[in-house]
Amino acid sequence: MGYKVVVCGATGNVGREMLNILAERQFPVDEIAALASRKSMGTEVSFGDATLRTKDLEQFDFAGWDIAFFAVGSEATKIHAPRAAKAGCVVIDNSSLYRYDPDVPLVVPEVNPEAVEGYSRKNIIANPNCSTAQMVVALKPLHDRARIKRVVVSTYQSVSGTGKDAIDELWDQTKGMYVPGQERAPSVYTKQIAFNVIPHIDSFMEDGSTREEWKMVVETKKIIDKSIKVTATCVRVPVFVGHSEAINIEFEDFLDEDEARDILRTAPGVLVVDKREDGGYVTPVECVGDFATFVSRIRQDSTVENGLNLWVVSDNLRKGAALNAVQIAETLGTRVLRKG
């Protein structure tokens, strides 16, 4: 006996990836519904070998359905997630709407799987920000060994994190650099993204940080340990898929780089590729389509006491969004719902 599953936002990048991953991982689905906005109603999407026609999210009745994956943004989620939860359907939400709600668990299954058991307070589980998800997968096993005091992270985030229009903007601007008459001015981003980097993701806050940077701070504390100090600089780069992060960590106790490498090699969800030679590391191009969070460039930082540096790369549409959501559903099934 499997689950009756709903994917809301099935025509978007993350929604399509959720359908792909549910099929790839053979999640026990008895029945599945693909939902979209009214303007996209009837659009065909793939689920394994099957083709689904999207239904209207606004008119959908969630009664009798087990799990609803939401990938529709905060505004639509604010309207429809409570409606699904009230009908008895567990919501796994990819937006930022519920991440900071103390009554909603924020879950990365490799890090805090036990947190799913708090879903019953609102019948909602939050999926973290894409840049946070891959970072905490790498941090948690090291924190368990040596206790992290402080993290300094700089991100190199792909345009797919913004959506399809951003992917198109990068593509069109790149072509426009070489084809006269096809130039494209920035519209999705505040500055040109082709052949450029933009140190600005999400809106600015009063202290000069952006909300993306704030998210990494608050979410890391909620998922791993509230005592960890985090400072982040988030940068958009001209890469289609795959987020990268340069992470500097300061620990309470000394942790040798060789031991850290061994710990990460056995950590769930992590794949270490760390050879001190040309090409002995992972870049976004190699991570696309993979489930793993890749860790490279593991080395001691001698400028602080008990310091390490890491390079972390992951497919942001997978581990940063769709894969983590499906893993949450798998964890919920194993620990709570016990179907399938």
C-alpha positions in Angstrom: 0.0 0.0 0.0 1.6 3.3 -1.2 0.8 7.0 -0.9 -1.5 9.4 -2.7 0.9 12.2 -3.7 0.4 15.7 -5.0 3.1 17.8 -6.6 2.1 21.5 -6.6 4.0 23.6 -9.1 4.6 20.6 -11.4 5.5 22.7 -14.5 8.3 24.6 -12.8 12.0 23.6 -12.6 11.7 22.2 -9.1 8.3 20.6 -9.6 9.5 18.7 -12.6 12.5 17.6 -10.8 10.4 16.3 -7.9 8.4 14.2 -10.3 11.6 12.8 -11.8 13.1 12.0 -8.4 9.9 10.4 -7.1 10.1 8.1 -10.1 13.9 7.5 -10.0 13.8 6.6 -6.3 10.7 4.5 -6.7 8.8 6.3 -4.0 5.8 4.1 -3.2 3.1 6.0 -5.1 -0.4 4.6 -5.5 -1.8 7.7 -7.1 -0.2 11.0 -8.1 -1.6 14.4 -9.1 0.3 17.2 -10.8 -1.0 20.7 -10.0 -0.2 24.1 -11.5 -1.7 27.6 -11.8 -4.8 28.0 -13.9 -2.8 29.4 -16.8 -0.7 26.2 -17.0 -3.6 23.8 -16.4 -3.5 20.9 -18.9 0.2 21.1 -19.5 1.8 17.7 -19.8 4.6 16.6 -17.4 6.5 13.4 -17.1 6.4 11.0 -14.2 8.6 8.0 -15.1 7.2 6.5 -18.2 3.8 8.1 -17.6 2.5 11.5 -18.7 0.4 13.6 -16.4 -1.9 16.5 -17.3 -1.7 19.3 -14.7 -4.8 20.2 -12.7 -5.8 23.6 -11.3 -4.2 24.1 -7.8 -7.0 26.6 -6.8 -9.8 24.1 -7.3 -8.0 20.9 -6.1 -9.5 19.0 -3.1 -6.7 17.7 -0.9 -9.0 15.5 1.2 -7.9 11.8 1.0 -4.3 12.6 -0.2 -1.3 11.7 2.0 1.6 14.0 1.0 1.7 17.3 -1.0 5.0 18.7 -2.3 4.7 22.5 -2.7 7.1 24.2 -5.2 5.0 27.3 -6.0 6.5 30.2 -4.1 5.4 31.8 -0.8 2.3 33.7 -2.0 0.5 30.6 -3.4 1.8 28.5 -0.6 0.3 30.9 2.0 -3.1 30.2 0.5 -3.1 26.6 -0.4 -0.7 24.8 2.1 -2.9 25.5 5.1 -5.8 24.2 3.0 -4.0 21.0 2.3 -2.8 20.6 5.8 -6.3 21.1 7.2 -7.6 18.4 4.9 -5.1 15.9 6.5 -2.5 16.0 3.8 1.1 16.5 5.0 2.7 19.4 3.3 6.4 19.4 2.4 7.1 23.0 1.4 10.0 24.2 -0.7 9.3 28.0 -0.2 10.7 30.1 2.6 7.3 30.7 4.2 7.4 28.2 7.1 11.2 27.7 7.5 11.4 30.0 10.6 8.1 29.0 12.2 9.0 27.3 15.5 6.0 25.0 15.1 7.2 23.7 11.7 10.3 21.4 11.5 13.0 22.4 9.0 14.6 19.1 7.9 17.6 17.8 6.0 17.3 14.0 6.5 21.0 13.3 6.7 21.3 15.9 9.5 18.1 16.0 11.6 15.8 13.2 10.5 14.1 13.0 14.0 12.7 16.5 13.4 10.1 15.2 11.0 8.2 13.9 14.0 7.2 17.5 14.8 5.2 17.7 11.6 1.9 17.1 13.4 1.8 20.6 15.0 0.8 22.1 11.7 0.9 19.1 9.3 3.7 21.0 7.5 7.4 20.3 7.1 9.8 22.9 5.6 12.5 22.3 3.1 15.6 24.6 3.7 17.2 27.1 1.3 19.2 25.4 -1.4 22.5 26.9 -0.3 21.9 25.9 3.3 20.9 22.3 2.5 24.2 21.3 0.9 26.3 23.1 3.5 24.7 21.5 6.6 25.1 18.0 5.0 28.9 18.6 5.0 29.0 20.4 8.4 27.0 18.1 10.6 29.4 15.1 10.8 32.3 17.4 11.5 30.2 19.2 14.2 29.5 15.9 15.9 33.2 15.2 16.1 34.7 18.6 17.0 31.9 21.1 17.7 31.7 24.0 15.3 32.1 27.5 16.7 32.0 29.6 13.6 31.4 29.3 9.8 32.4 31.8 7.1 30.9 30.8 3.8 31.0 32.4 0.3 28.6 31.0 -2.2 28.7 30.7 -6.0 25.1 30.1 -6.9 23.7 29.2 -10.3 21.0 31.0 -12.1 18.6 28.0 -11.9 18.1 29.0 -8.3 16.2 32.0 -9.6 14.1 30.0 -12.1 13.6 29.5 -15.8 13.5 33.2 -16.7 17.0 33.6 -15.2 18.3 30.6 -17.2 16.9 32.2 -20.3 18.5 35.6 -19.4 22.0 34.0 -19.0 21.6 32.1 -22.3 20.3 35.2 -24.2 22.9 37.5 -22.8 25.7 35.1 -23.6 24.5 34.8 -27.2 24.1 38.6 -27.4 27.7 39.2 -26.5 28.6 37.6 -29.9 25.6 38.2 -32.1 24.9 41.9 -33.0 21.3 42.8 -32.6 20.6 40.0 -30.0 21.9 41.9 -27.0 19.7 41.5 -23.9 19.6 44.0 -21.0 19.2 42.7 -17.4 15.6 42.2 -16.4 15.7 39.2 -13.9 18.9 40.4 -12.3 20.1 43.9 -11.3 23.2 43.7 -13.5 24.4 41.6 -16.4 24.9 38.0 -15.4 26.7 36.7 -18.5 30.5 36.8 -17.9 29.9 38.5 -14.6 29.2 37.7 -10.9 26.6 39.5 -8.8 27.1 39.8 -5.0 23.4 40.2 -4.4 20.8 37.4 -3.9 17.3 38.3 -2.6 16.6 41.7 -1.0 18.8 43.8 1.2 18.3 44.0 4.9 19.1 46.9 7.3 22.5 45.6 8.4 23.7 45.3 4.8 23.3 41.6 4.4 20.8 40.1 2.0 18.0 37.8 2.9 19.8 34.9 1.2 22.7 35.4 3.6 20.4 35.8 6.6 18.6 32.5 5.6 21.9 30.6 5.7 22.6 31.9 9.2 19.2 31.2 10.7 18.6 27.9 9.0 22.0 26.5 10.0 21.3 27.3 13.6 17.8 25.7 13.5 19.0 22.6 11.7 22.3 21.9 13.5 22.9 24.0 16.6 21.8 27.4 17.6 25.2 28.2 19.1 27.0 28.1 15.8 28.0 31.5 14.5 27.6 31.9 10.7 28.5 34.7 8.3 27.7 34.4 4.6 28.3 36.2 1.4 26.0 35.0 -1.4 27.0 35.5 -5.0 25.1 34.7 -8.3 27.5 33.4 -11.0 27.0 32.6 -14.7 26.4 28.9 -14.2 23.2 27.2 -15.3 22.9 24.5 -12.6 24.9 23.7 -9.5 25.8 25.7 -6.4 29.3 25.9 -5.0 30.5 27.1 -1.6 33.9 28.0 -0.1 33.5 27.2 3.6 35.8 28.1 6.4 35.1 26.4 9.7 36.5 27.1 13.2 36.0 24.3 15.7 36.0 24.0 19.5 38.5 21.1 19.3 41.3 20.3 16.9 40.3 18.3 13.8 43.0 17.1 11.5 42.3 17.4 7.8 42.9 13.7 7.3 40.4 12.7 10.0 37.9 15.2 8.5 38.3 13.6 5.1 37.7 10.2 6.6 34.6 11.4 8.5 33.2 13.0 5.4 33.8 9.8 3.3 31.5 7.9 5.5 28.9 10.6 6.0 25.4 10.1 4.5 24.8 12.1 1.4 28.5 13.2 1.0 30.9 12.2 -1.7 34.5 13.2 -1.2 36.6 14.0 -4.3 39.8 15.5 -3.0 43.1 14.9 -4.8 45.8 17.5 -4.7 46.3 17.5 -8.5 44.9 19.1 -11.6 41.2 18.3 -11.8 41.2 16.5 -8.4 38.1 18.4 -7.2 34.4 18.7 -8.3 32.9 21.7 -10.2 29.2 22.4 -10.8 29.4 20.9 -14.3 30.2 17.4 -12.8 27.5 17.5 -10.1 24.5 18.1 -12.3 22.0 15.2 -12.1 23.7 13.7 -9.1 22.2 13.1 -5.7 25.4 13.7 -3.7 26.8 16.7 -2.0 30.5 16.8 -3.2 33.3 17.9 -0.9 36.8 18.8 -2.2 39.8 21.0 -1.2 39.8 19.8 2.4 42.7 21.5 4.1 43.8 23.0 7.4 43.5 26.7 8.0 46.5 27.7 10.0 45.4 31.3 10.5 42.8 30.4 13.2 42.8 27.9 16.0 41.2 24.6 15.0 40.4 25.7 11.4 39.5 23.9 8.2 38.6 24.9 4.7 36.2 23.0 2.4 34.8 23.3 -1.2 31.2 22.0 -1.4 29.3 21.5 -4.6 25.8 20.2 -5.2 23.0 20.2 -7.8 20.7 22.9 -6.4 17.6 21.6 -8.1 18.2 18.2 -6.6 19.7 18.3 -3.1 19.0 21.9 -2.7 15.3 21.5 -3.5 13.5 18.4 -5.0 15.7 15.6 -3.7 15.7 16.9 -0.1 11.9 17.2 -0.3 11.5 13.6 -1.5 14.0 12.4 1.2 11.8 14.2 3.8 8.8 12.2 2.5 10.8 9.0 2.7 11.9 9.8 6.3 8.3 10.7 7.2 7.1 7.4 5.8 9.8 5.4 7.6 9.5 7.1 11.0 5.8 8.1 11.1 3.4 7.1 8.4 4.7 3.6 7.8 3.1 2.9 4.4 4.6 1.6 1.2 
